[in-house]
């Protein structure tokens, strides 16, 4: 799961990087890309925190 999230996050960052600029603030697709990037970043942080907690309990 983590690998898929990281891959998708890289793809989103690439898509956002090359997104046409002038209408970005009014563009529903662009706003969705930003929201999806935030969601995936948060999901990765949560999974990494969970792995760290699990590893500390197993040590």
Biopython code that builds the backbone (N, CA, C, O; Angstrom):
import numpy as np
from Bio.PDB.StructureBuilder import StructureBuilder

atoms = [
    (1, "UNK", "N", (0.822, -1.194, 0.000)),
    (1, "UNK", "CA", (0.000, 0.000, 0.000)),
    (1, "UNK", "C", (0.869, 1.262, 0.000)),
    (1, "UNK", "O", (0.618, 2.190, -0.769)),
    (2, "UNK", "N", (1.876, 1.295, 0.852)),
    (2, "UNK", "CA", (2.723, 2.478, 0.942)),
    (2, "UNK", "C", (3.405, 2.765, -0.383)),
    (2, "UNK", "O", (3.483, 3.918, -0.809)),
    (3, "UNK", "N", (3.902, 1.713, -1.041)),
    (3, "UNK", "CA", (4.575, 1.899, -2.319)),
    (3, "UNK", "C", (3.618, 2.493, -3.342)),
    (3, "UNK", "O", (4.000, 3.394, -4.089)),
    (4, "UNK", "N", (2.376, 2.003, -3.392)),
    (4, "UNK", "CA", (1.379, 2.537, -4.329)),
    (4, "UNK", "C", (1.073, 3.996, -4.040)),
    (4, "UNK", "O", (0.941, 4.794, -4.967)),
    (5, "UNK", "N", (0.958, 4.356, -2.769)),
    (5, "UNK", "CA", (0.690, 5.749, -2.394)),
    (5, "UNK", "C", (1.848, 6.647, -2.808)),
    (5, "UNK", "O", (1.634, 7.740, -3.331)),
    (6, "UNK", "N", (3.070, 6.188, -2.576)),
    (6, "UNK", "CA", (4.227, 6.995, -2.951)),
    (6, "UNK", "C", (4.307, 7.172, -4.462)),
    (6, "UNK", "O", (4.639, 8.252, -4.951)),
    (7, "UNK", "N", (4.002, 6.110, -5.196)),
    (7, "UNK", "CA", (4.017, 6.177, -6.661)),
    (7, "UNK", "C", (2.954, 7.158, -7.144)),
    (7, "UNK", "O", (3.229, 7.994, -8.005)),
    (8, "UNK", "N", (1.766, 7.064, -6.607)),
    (8, "UNK", "CA", (0.675, 7.954, -7.014)),
    (8, "UNK", "C", (0.995, 9.397, -6.638)),
    (8, "UNK", "O", (0.690, 10.317, -7.397)),
    (9, "UNK", "N", (1.605, 9.602, -5.476)),
    (9, "UNK", "CA", (1.973, 10.954, -5.055)),
    (9, "UNK", "C", (3.000, 11.553, -6.018)),
    (9, "UNK", "O", (2.906, 12.730, -6.368)),
    (10, "UNK", "N", (3.977, 10.756, -6.446)),
    (10, "UNK", "CA", (4.946, 11.239, -7.444)),
    (10, "UNK", "C", (4.243, 11.619, -8.743)),
    (10, "UNK", "O", (4.556, 12.645, -9.348)),
    (11, "UNK", "N", (3.288, 10.785, -9.169)),
    (11, "UNK", "CA", (2.540, 11.077, -10.399)),
    (11, "UNK", "C", (1.738, 12.373, -10.270)),
    (11, "UNK", "O", (1.710, 13.188, -11.192)),
    (12, "UNK", "N", (1.088, 12.556, -9.120)),
    (12, "UNK", "CA", (0.319, 13.778, -8.886)),
    (12, "UNK", "C", (1.218, 15.005, -8.887)),
    (12, "UNK", "O", (0.884, 16.028, -9.486)),
    (13, "UNK", "N", (2.351, 14.903, -8.221)),
    (13, "UNK", "CA", (3.284, 16.029, -8.201)),
    (13, "UNK", "C", (3.745, 16.382, -9.604)),
    (13, "UNK", "O", (3.873, 17.560, -9.937)),
    (14, "UNK", "N", (3.993, 15.388, -10.418)),
    (14, "UNK", "CA", (4.410, 15.624, -11.797)),
    (14, "UNK", "C", (3.284, 16.286, -12.597)),
    (14, "UNK", "O", (3.524, 17.217, -13.366)),
    (15, "UNK", "N", (2.069, 15.803, -12.411)),
    (15, "UNK", "CA", (0.934, 16.386, -13.125)),
    (15, "UNK", "C", (0.704, 17.832, -12.706)),
    (15, "UNK", "O", (0.439, 18.689, -13.550)),
    (16, "UNK", "N", (0.803, 18.107, -11.415)),
    (16, "UNK", "CA", (0.627, 19.473, -10.908)),
    (16, "UNK", "C", (1.736, 20.380, -11.442)),
    (16, "UNK", "O", (1.483, 21.529, -11.804)),
    (17, "UNK", "N", (2.951, 19.866, -11.488)),
    (17, "UNK", "CA", (4.092, 20.653, -11.953)),
    (17, "UNK", "C", (3.870, 21.175, -13.373)),
    (17, "UNK", "O", (4.246, 22.306, -13.677)),
    (18, "UNK", "N", (3.270, 20.374, -14.235)),
    (18, "UNK", "CA", (3.103, 20.761, -15.638)),
    (18, "UNK", "C", (1.679, 21.219, -15.972)),
    (18, "UNK", "O", (1.324, 21.339, -17.144)),
    (19, "UNK", "N", (0.883, 21.470, -14.963)),
    (19, "UNK", "CA", (-0.491, 21.915, -15.188)),
    (19, "UNK", "C", (-0.479, 23.345, -15.735)),
    (19, "UNK", "O", (0.294, 24.178, -15.262)),
    (20, "UNK", "N", (-1.325, 23.638, -16.726)),
    (20, "UNK", "CA", (-1.368, 25.002, -17.273)),
    (20, "UNK", "C", (-1.729, 26.015, -16.188)),
    (20, "UNK", "O", (-2.628, 25.779, -15.382)),
    (21, "UNK", "N", (-1.031, 27.127, -16.178)),
    (21, "UNK", "CA", (-1.102, 28.058, -15.069)),
    (21, "UNK", "C", (-2.238, 29.050, -14.964)),
    (21, "UNK", "O", (-2.795, 29.169, -13.873)),
    (22, "UNK", "N", (-2.626, 29.763, -15.986)),
    (22, "UNK", "CA", (-3.455, 30.947, -15.798)),
    (22, "UNK", "C", (-4.784, 30.728, -15.085)),
    (22, "UNK", "O", (-5.226, 31.623, -14.365)),
    (23, "UNK", "N", (-5.433, 29.599, -15.247)),
    (23, "UNK", "CA", (-6.757, 29.414, -14.651)),
    (23, "UNK", "C", (-6.738, 28.438, -13.477)),
    (23, "UNK", "O", (-7.785, 27.933, -13.073)),
    (24, "UNK", "N", (-5.569, 28.175, -12.935)),
    (24, "UNK", "CA", (-5.451, 27.142, -11.909)),
    (24, "UNK", "C", (-6.375, 27.379, -10.714)),
    (24, "UNK", "O", (-6.956, 26.420, -10.208)),
    (25, "UNK", "N", (-6.532, 28.601, -10.251)),
    (25, "UNK", "CA", (-7.376, 28.871, -9.093)),
    (25, "UNK", "C", (-8.854, 28.608, -9.322)),
    (25, "UNK", "O", (-9.603, 28.418, -8.363)),
    (26, "UNK", "N", (-9.282, 28.594, -10.566)),
    (26, "UNK", "CA", (-10.689, 28.387, -10.901)),
    (26, "UNK", "C", (-10.944, 26.998, -11.480)),
    (26, "UNK", "O", (-12.068, 26.692, -11.878)),
    (27, "UNK", "N", (-9.956, 26.191, -11.529)),
    (27, "UNK", "CA", (-10.029, 24.914, -12.223)),
    (27, "UNK", "C", (-10.357, 23.787, -11.242)),
    (27, "UNK", "O", (-9.592, 23.530, -10.313)),
    (28, "UNK", "N", (-11.470, 23.129, -11.443)),
    (28, "UNK", "CA", (-11.913, 22.053, -10.558)),
    (28, "UNK", "C", (-10.919, 20.894, -10.571)),
    (28, "UNK", "O", (-10.610, 20.339, -9.517)),
    (29, "UNK", "N", (-10.422, 20.525, -11.731)),
    (29, "UNK", "CA", (-9.468, 19.418, -11.832)),
    (29, "UNK", "C", (-8.197, 19.726, -11.048)),
    (29, "UNK", "O", (-7.676, 18.856, -10.350)),
    (30, "UNK", "N", (-7.698, 20.947, -11.153)),
    (30, "UNK", "CA", (-6.487, 21.325, -10.424)),
    (30, "UNK", "C", (-6.725, 21.262, -8.921)),
    (30, "UNK", "O", (-5.891, 20.749, -8.175)),
    (31, "UNK", "N", (-7.857, 21.782, -8.485)),
    (31, "UNK", "CA", (-8.194, 21.739, -7.056)),
    (31, "UNK", "C", (-8.269, 20.296, -6.572)),
    (31, "UNK", "O", (-7.822, 19.992, -5.466)),
    (32, "UNK", "N", (-8.829, 19.406, -7.387)),
    (32, "UNK", "CA", (-8.914, 17.995, -7.023)),
    (32, "UNK", "C", (-7.517, 17.390, -6.902)),
    (32, "UNK", "O", (-7.247, 16.623, -5.978)),
    (33, "UNK", "N", (-6.628, 17.737, -7.837)),
    (33, "UNK", "CA", (-5.257, 17.230, -7.782)),
    (33, "UNK", "C", (-4.582, 17.653, -6.476)),
    (33, "UNK", "O", (-3.908, 16.847, -5.835)),
    (34, "UNK", "N", (-4.760, 18.905, -6.087)),
    (34, "UNK", "CA", (-4.169, 19.383, -4.834)),
    (34, "UNK", "C", (-4.752, 18.657, -3.623)),
    (34, "UNK", "O", (-4.015, 18.280, -2.712)),
    (35, "UNK", "N", (-6.065, 18.461, -3.611)),
    (35, "UNK", "CA", (-6.712, 17.751, -2.504)),
    (35, "UNK", "C", (-6.250, 16.300, -2.442)),
    (35, "UNK", "O", (-6.027, 15.766, -1.356)),
    (36, "UNK", "N", (-6.107, 15.664, -3.592)),
    (36, "UNK", "CA", (-5.662, 14.273, -3.634)),
    (36, "UNK", "C", (-4.218, 14.162, -3.143)),
    (36, "UNK", "O", (-3.870, 13.208, -2.447)),
    (37, "UNK", "N", (-3.379, 15.133, -3.505)),
    (37, "UNK", "CA", (-1.996, 15.138, -3.035)),
    (37, "UNK", "C", (-1.953, 15.263, -1.512)),
    (37, "UNK", "O", (-1.175, 14.568, -0.858)),
    (38, "UNK", "N", (-2.766, 16.126, -0.953)),
    (38, "UNK", "CA", (-2.824, 16.283, 0.501)),
    (38, "UNK", "C", (-3.299, 14.992, 1.161)),
    (38, "UNK", "O", (-2.736, 14.555, 2.164)),
    (39, "UNK", "N", (-4.343, 14.384, 0.588)),
    (39, "UNK", "CA", (-4.887, 13.144, 1.144)),
    (39, "UNK", "C", (-3.839, 12.037, 1.146)),
    (39, "UNK", "O", (-3.671, 11.344, 2.149)),
    (40, "UNK", "N", (-3.135, 11.867, 0.033)),
    (40, "UNK", "CA", (-2.112, 10.830, -0.057)),
    (40, "UNK", "C", (-0.937, 11.114, 0.875)),
    (40, "UNK", "O", (-0.404, 10.195, 1.496)),
    (41, "UNK", "N", (-0.538, 12.357, 0.976)),
    (41, "UNK", "CA", (0.553, 12.720, 1.895)),
    (41, "UNK", "C", (0.172, 12.381, 3.332)),
    (41, "UNK", "O", (0.979, 11.830, 4.081)),
    (42, "UNK", "N", (-1.041, 12.708, 3.708)),
    (42, "UNK", "CA", (-1.505, 12.399, 5.063)),
    (42, "UNK", "C", (-1.583, 10.898, 5.298)),
    (42, "UNK", "O", (-1.226, 10.417, 6.374)),
    (43, "UNK", "N", (-2.045, 10.160, 4.303)),
    (43, "UNK", "CA", (-2.131, 8.706, 4.409)),
    (43, "UNK", "C", (-0.748, 8.099, 4.594)),
    (43, "UNK", "O", (-0.569, 7.197, 5.413)),
    (44, "UNK", "N", (0.226, 8.584, 3.841)),
    (44, "UNK", "CA", (1.599, 8.086, 3.987)),
    (44, "UNK", "C", (2.171, 8.413, 5.357)),
    (44, "UNK", "O", (2.826, 7.574, 5.976)),
    (45, "UNK", "N", (1.927, 9.631, 5.833)),
    (45, "UNK", "CA", (2.423, 10.008, 7.164)),
    (45, "UNK", "C", (1.829, 9.101, 8.233)),
    (45, "UNK", "O", (2.534, 8.632, 9.127)),
    (46, "UNK", "N", (0.509, 8.856, 8.131)),
    (46, "UNK", "CA", (-0.155, 7.992, 9.109)),
    (46, "UNK", "C", (0.407, 6.577, 9.075)),
    (46, "UNK", "O", (0.624, 5.971, 10.124)),
    (47, "UNK", "N", (0.643, 6.048, 7.878)),
    (47, "UNK", "CA", (1.164, 4.684, 7.785)),
    (47, "UNK", "C", (2.597, 4.617, 8.296)),
    (47, "UNK", "O", (2.977, 3.633, 8.930)),
    (48, "UNK", "N", (3.401, 5.647, 8.030)),
    (48, "UNK", "CA", (4.775, 5.666, 8.541)),
    (48, "UNK", "C", (4.792, 5.776, 10.064)),
    (48, "UNK", "O", (5.605, 5.128, 10.723)),
    (49, "UNK", "N", (3.911, 6.581, 10.617)),
    (49, "UNK", "CA", (3.815, 6.704, 12.074)),
    (49, "UNK", "C", (3.395, 5.365, 12.681)),
    (49, "UNK", "O", (3.925, 4.944, 13.709)),
    (50, "UNK", "N", (2.429, 4.698, 12.026)),
    (50, "UNK", "CA", (1.992, 3.386, 12.504)),
    (50, "UNK", "C", (3.112, 2.367, 12.457)),
    (50, "UNK", "O", (3.252, 1.563, 13.379)),
    (51, "UNK", "N", (3.915, 2.383, 11.400)),
    (51, "UNK", "CA", (5.050, 1.457, 11.293)),
    (51, "UNK", "C", (6.085, 1.749, 12.362)),
    (51, "UNK", "O", (6.640, 0.823, 12.954)),
    (52, "UNK", "N", (6.353, 3.021, 12.618)),
    (52, "UNK", "CA", (7.306, 3.377, 13.664)),
    (52, "UNK", "C", (6.835, 2.896, 15.033)),
    (52, "UNK", "O", (7.621, 2.376, 15.825)),
    (53, "UNK", "N", (5.554, 3.074, 15.298)),
    (53, "UNK", "CA", (4.992, 2.629, 16.583)),
    (53, "UNK", "C", (5.075, 1.111, 16.697)),
    (53, "UNK", "O", (5.413, 0.579, 17.754)),
    (54, "UNK", "N", (4.766, 0.420, 15.607)),
    (54, "UNK", "CA", (4.831, -1.040, 15.613)),
    (54, "UNK", "C", (6.261, -1.520, 15.825)),
    (54, "UNK", "O", (6.502, -2.446, 16.599)),
    (55, "UNK", "N", (7.204, -0.891, 15.140)),
    (55, "UNK", "CA", (8.610, -1.265, 15.294)),
    (55, "UNK", "C", (9.110, -1.010, 16.713)),
    (55, "UNK", "O", (9.893, -1.799, 17.242)),
    (56, "UNK", "N", (8.671, 0.074, 17.328)),
    (56, "UNK", "CA", (9.144, 0.362, 18.689)),
    (56, "UNK", "C", (8.563, -0.629, 19.689)),
    (56, "UNK", "O", (9.202, -0.936, 20.695)),
    (57, "UNK", "N", (7.362, -1.134, 19.428)),
    (57, "UNK", "CA", (6.776, -2.140, 20.316)),
    (57, "UNK", "C", (7.448, -3.500, 20.153)),
    (57, "UNK", "O", (7.512, -4.290, 21.094)),
    (58, "UNK", "N", (7.943, -3.757, 18.958)),
    (58, "UNK", "CA", (8.580, -5.049, 18.676)),
    (58, "UNK", "C", (10.033, -5.093, 19.115)),
    (58, "UNK", "O", (10.631, -6.167, 19.174)),
    (59, "UNK", "N", (10.603, -3.944, 19.420)),
    (59, "UNK", "CA", (12.030, -3.906, 19.789)),
    (59, "UNK", "C", (12.229, -4.263, 21.239)),
    (59, "UNK", "O", (13.362, -4.281, 21.720)),
]
sb = StructureBuilder()
sb.init_structure("model")
sb.init_model(0)
sb.init_chain("A")
sb.init_seg("    ")
for serial, (resi, resn, name, xyz) in enumerate(atoms, 1):
    if name == "N":
        sb.init_residue(resn, " ", resi, " ")
    sb.init_atom(name, np.array(xyz, "f"), 0.0, 1.0, " ", f" {name:<3s}", serial, name[0])
structure = sb.get_structure()
